[in-house]
Amino acid sequence: MLTVYAMIAAKSVLLPLLFSLFFSILLSPFCGWLEKYKFPRFLSSLAGILVGFVIFFGIGFFFYNQVVQFAQDADMIAERLEELLGAMEGFLGTWFAIEGEINLNRVVSAIFEWVQENTTSLTRGLTGAASTITSIFLVPIYTYLMLLFRDVLKNFALKAFGKGEEESTNKVHSIILKVKTLVQKYITGVLMVIAILAVLDSIMLTIIGVEHAIFFGVFAAMLNVIPFVGPIMGSVLPILYALITMDSLFYPFIILIGFYVIQLFEGNLFTPMIVGSQVSMNALATLLLIFIGAQIWGLAGMILFIPLGAIIKVICDEIDSLNHFGYLLGRPADDKSDEASLFAKKVRAFSKKVRPDKQESK
């Protein structure tokens, strides 16, 4: 209970530190490569930060341009909403004898009334979001310092947990290396999967004829960083947009089918091949981590608790007295997922043929 309370109370401190830790682990190979060519550590760390900044700036610039283009359709969307609300009014009156005017102005008025009634809670939420955004600016500073003093942090962990014993020190050193490899593998793998999904989602939406297909495709792919929940959230926006702007219910339905097929390939082929089995956890542990993270740190917790859970699993697997917790978090080797669809089984069988040497983690 004290741990959970401390995580909630120290959210503004812990979130930037954890994001910085993950980014510093991801960038450390690049910094080490520069240092092989006689770059001073402060310059290699600064170069790593600049590379990360350029990547994030490019992503932000892309979304800014897409949102500007999306905003140009506001009038058309409002007009289509008026038509849909009118059709809904006629349907309710015909089939359920519900009478009453339904229009966009009334819906907007109801939204404003709800906002006025919930001003306090909304203000609290916006304040928390502003605090989180403010802490984001600390991430580059923390990341630079962690890259600069990464040897100090490593030696601290060895001294703190090694207890001066050679066996314990070797065990801690092994855990540090495995955690470093896991984080690098997880983040790079997730980024590669996001890139693949962004291309596939954008192509699928473009073929169907959805406007702003690239924006919807990239947005849905980036939400895939949240397992189970993210893909659902990412598919809702293009489905609603197609429902509003297109003349047939066939288009939202085919978009749903398209996202389902792509997610089958992601879950059974792309992620196992690229991310690997080292970070795989069973569905129960993953869902629990997502919802616990959401309750403690909100959206950031939903993202961070998955790699944190994988790190805890690695530590538990390395410590004999905690092996049972690692088994609880992991995915059994004999898990055949009998409830999966026939198509999912075909995809999984194909992935095993592509990489037969990879087995599910125990």
TACORHU-V367043 format. One record per pair of residues at least 4 apart in sequence whose ideal C-beta (glycine too) atoms are under 7 Angstrom apart, sorted by the first residue. I is the first residue (numbers start at 1). J is the second residue. Records with the same first field share a line. If there is no record, write none. Layout:
I: J + J
//
This chain:
1: 5
2: 6
3: 7
4: 8 + 296
5: 9
6: 10
7: 11 + 14 + 296
8: 296
10: 14
11: 15 + 297
12: 131 + 135
13: 17
14: 18
15: 19 + 132 + 135 + 297 + 300
16: 20 + 135 + 136 + 138 + 139 + 142
17: 21 + 142
18: 22 + 304
19: 23 + 139
20: 24 + 139 + 142 + 143 + 146
21: 25 + 146
22: 26 + 183 + 187 + 307
23: 27 + 52 + 139 + 143
24: 28 + 143 + 146 + 147 + 150
25: 180 + 183 + 184
26: 183 + 184 + 187
27: 31 + 48 + 52 + 147
28: 32 + 147 + 150
29: 33 + 184
30: 34 + 48 + 51
31: 35 + 44 + 45 + 48 + 147
32: 36
34: 39 + 44 + 47
35: 39 + 41 + 44
39: 43 + 44
41: 45 + 148
42: 46 + 148
43: 47
44: 48
45: 49 + 144 + 147 + 148
46: 50 + 144
47: 51
48: 52 + 147
49: 53 + 140 + 143 + 144
50: 54
51: 55
52: 56
53: 57 + 140
54: 58
55: 59
56: 60
57: 61
58: 62
59: 63
60: 64
61: 65
62: 66
63: 67
64: 68
65: 69
66: 70 + 212 + 214 + 215
67: 71
69: 212
70: 212 + 215
73: 77
74: 78
75: 79
76: 80
77: 81 + 244 + 245
78: 82 + 104
79: 83
80: 84 + 244 + 245
81: 85 + 104 + 244
82: 86 + 103 + 104
83: 87
84: 88 + 244
85: 89 + 102 + 103 + 104
86: 90
87: 91
88: 92 + 102
89: 93 + 101 + 102
90: 94
91: 95
92: 96 + 98
93: 97 + 98 + 99
101: 106
102: 106
104: 108
105: 109
106: 110
107: 111
108: 112
109: 113
110: 114
111: 115
112: 116
113: 117
114: 118
115: 119 + 122
118: 122
119: 123
120: 124
121: 125
122: 126
123: 127
124: 128
125: 129
126: 130
127: 131
128: 132
129: 133
130: 134
131: 135
132: 136 + 300
138: 142
139: 143
140: 144
141: 145
142: 146
143: 147
144: 148
145: 149
146: 150 + 153
149: 153
150: 154
151: 155
152: 156
153: 157
154: 158 + 176
155: 159
156: 160
157: 161 + 172 + 176
158: 162 + 169 + 172 + 173
161: 172
162: 168 + 169 + 172
163: 168
165: 169
166: 170
167: 171
168: 172
169: 173
170: 174
171: 175 + 318
172: 176
173: 177
174: 178 + 318
175: 179 + 314 + 315 + 318
176: 180
177: 181
178: 182 + 314
179: 183 + 311 + 314
180: 184
181: 185
182: 186 + 278 + 279 + 310 + 311 + 314
183: 187 + 307
184: 188
185: 189 + 275 + 276 + 278 + 279
186: 190 + 275 + 279 + 307 + 310
187: 191
188: 192
189: 193 + 274 + 275 + 276
190: 194 + 225 + 275
191: 195
192: 196 + 274
193: 197 + 224 + 266 + 270 + 271 + 274 + 275
194: 198 + 221 + 222 + 224 + 225
195: 199
196: 200 + 270
197: 201 + 221 + 224 + 262 + 266
198: 202 + 217 + 218 + 221
199: 203
200: 204 + 262
201: 205 + 217 + 220 + 221 + 262
202: 206 + 213 + 214 + 217 + 218
203: 207
204: 208 + 258 + 262
205: 210 + 213 + 216 + 217 + 238 + 255
206: 213
208: 251 + 254 + 255
210: 216 + 238 + 241 + 242
211: 245
212: 216
213: 217
214: 218
215: 219
216: 220 + 237 + 238
217: 221
218: 222
219: 223 + 234 + 237
220: 234 + 235 + 238
223: 230 + 231 + 233 + 234
224: 230 + 231 + 234 + 266
225: 230 + 303
226: 230 + 290 + 302 + 303
227: 286 + 290 + 306
228: 286 + 287 + 290
229: 233 + 290
230: 234
231: 235 + 259 + 263
232: 236
235: 239 + 256 + 259
236: 240
237: 241
238: 242 + 255
239: 243 + 252 + 255 + 256
240: 244
241: 245
242: 246 + 251 + 252 + 255
243: 252
246: 251
249: 253
250: 254
251: 255
252: 256
253: 257
254: 258
255: 259
256: 260
257: 261
258: 262
259: 263
260: 264
261: 265
262: 266
263: 267
264: 268 + 343 + 344 + 347
265: 269 + 270 + 347
266: 270 + 271
267: 271
268: 272 + 344 + 347 + 348 + 351
269: 273 + 347 + 350 + 351
270: 274
271: 275
272: 277 + 351 + 358
273: 351 + 354 + 355
275: 279
276: 358
277: 358 + 359 + 360 + 361
278: 361
279: 310
280: 331 + 360 + 361
281: 285 + 286 + 309 + 310 + 313 + 329 + 330 + 331
282: 286 + 330 + 331
283: 287
284: 288
285: 289 + 309 + 329
286: 290 + 306
287: 291
288: 292
289: 293 + 305 + 306 + 309
290: 294 + 302 + 305
291: 295
292: 296 + 305
293: 297 + 301 + 302 + 304 + 305
294: 298 + 301 + 302
296: 301
297: 301 + 304
299: 303
300: 304
301: 305
304: 308
305: 309
306: 310
307: 311
308: 312
309: 313 + 329
310: 314
311: 315
312: 316 + 329
313: 317 + 326 + 329 + 330
314: 318
315: 319
316: 322 + 323 + 325 + 326 + 329
317: 323 + 326
322: 326
323: 327
324: 328
325: 329
326: 330
327: 362
330: 361 + 362
331: 335 + 360 + 361
332: 362
333: 359 + 360 + 362
335: 360
340: 344 + 345
342: 346
343: 347
344: 348
345: 349
346: 350
347: 351
348: 352
349: 353
350: 354
351: 355
352: 356
//
